[in-house]
Each structure stands twice: as structure tokens, then as C-alpha cells.
Amino acid sequence: MNAAELKLLIFRKIDLLEENKLQEIYGILLNYINGQKNIDDWGSLTEEQKQGILDAISEIDSGKGISHEKVISKFRKKYSHV
């Protein structure tokens, strides 16, 4: 499969997605593209920043995180009248 065929196949799959899935795929794509550009960012962080990120990952892994849906719902309720 050449690049043009692959792009068409990807487009067709994406075109069939519901809006929420489309937004999710867009976020994943941006994260992937930006991650490729900023691969060396970790090395430029201070030890305190690195530890903060590692601590946050540990909290999420232990179930202490708040889901994206809950955060969005909270702020939609809070600012829906604005």
C-alpha cells in the first residue's frame, strides 16, 4: 500500500467517526505529532519538575486521578450560564 492509498484509508475511517471519537482521535494525533517534535523536553526539565510528573503518574496509577469526563462536566455546569 502506497502513501496515497494509506491516507485515503485513514480518511475514510476517520470520516465515519462520531464527533466525540473524532475529537479524541484529533487529540491523539496532535499528541503523537507534538511528541515526535519534543522528544528531548524531559531532559530540559528540573529534577523538581520531573519528580512532580512522576508523582502525578503514581497518583493516577493508584486511582487518585479525576477522569476527563468529570472535570469537563464540572466546568460545563459551572460556566454554562456565562
Secondary structure, DSSP 8 states (H G I E B T S, - for coil): --HHHHHHHHHHHHHTS-HHHHHHHHHHHHHHHHHHHTTTHHHHS-HHHHHHHHHHHHHHHTT----HHHHHHHHHHHHTT-
